[in-house]
């Protein structure tokens, strides 16, 4: 049913639960592939660089956020690909989903920055409003 599954992740607990759901969808749809999308937010890059002045440490920190999701996908045996985008997470996820004809987006209801979501509206809400495909928001 769903061949191209976009899993938006940021390493939060909600995104790990979203990964579980994306994997279950992929397992029930033979021939499907999960496109695991992580968006590097330019607003957070400056603070990340200040905290991790070594570029290798910064890359390791970003990879660490993806490690659990990648491990889950490997253990389940589903086909997946990791894609790193740069920009504001909501619009980047929507643009990628719409341009690449994604069948379903799976996203956590909250990310790592709860205050920003409260003030500006959540990334999941922005994606649900603008994506041209079904969006599964996982609590």
Secondary structure as UniProt FT lines:
FT   STRAND          4..8
FT   HELIX           13..28
FT   TURN            30..31
FT   STRAND          33..40
FT   HELIX           42..51
FT   HELIX           55..76
FT   STRAND          79..86
FT   HELIX           89..99
FT   TURN            100..101
FT   STRAND          104..108
FT   HELIX           114..120
FT   HELIX           123..130
FT   STRAND          134..138
//
